[in-house]
């Protein structure tokens, strides 16, 4: 059986690891007013949940600043949704509805 060379045994001692840090987003967007409604269209059912969660999370930040309304998720037809701030929904709540 061959003994490993000095270089092979030392290789593990010099390995390094990297740490990734998440850079925080700017507190106030510089692009203009925050959206009050987001329209979404999905091509597969597997995309719906994650897409709606992301849109709701985005509008929660806007709703928290205004503290006047909640969020309404409306299914317009299969694969098509709107997520919007809605004054008929109490602040801090998210409602779902189906369009006719």
C-alpha positions, 0 to 999 in steps of 0.5 A: 500500500502506498503512503500518501505524499506530504502534499496530499496530507496537507491539502485538507489543512489549507482548505477554506470556507466562504460565508455569504452575507445577505445585503439588506435592501434600502429602507425606502425604494427610490423608484417611486410609490410602492405598488398597491396591486400585483397581477399574476399569471402562472403557467403551471399549478406548481408555481401558484403557491410560491408566486402568491406567497411572494406577492403577499409578502411584498404587499404586507410591507406596504400595508404595514407602512400605511396600517389602513387596510389588509390584502385581498387575493382574487382568483380571476380564472385558473392561473390568473390572480390579483393581489391587492391592498383592499380597504374592505379587508381589516388591517393585518388580515389577508382574504381570498376571493374568486371572481365570477 
